[in-house]
Amino acid sequence: MDNRGQFGPRQMVQGNWQCSECGAQITELPFEPDGDRPIFCRDCHRKKRDSKPPRRF
């Protein structure tokens, strides 16, 4: 069963941030940053995600 669309489009937060990894300009995020954790642009987030080993349950 495909449940991906049941919540509708994701609410995006508009702002002006910089990627913690490469310094790229970020103007839209799917969450409100708390300032305590780094934020990453789409490309850096994808690279970090793809470099992690798969989760085992």
Secondary structure, 3 states (H helix, E strand, C coil): CCCCCCCCCCCCEEEEEECCCCCCEEEEECCCCCCCCCCCCHHHHHHHHHHCCCCCC
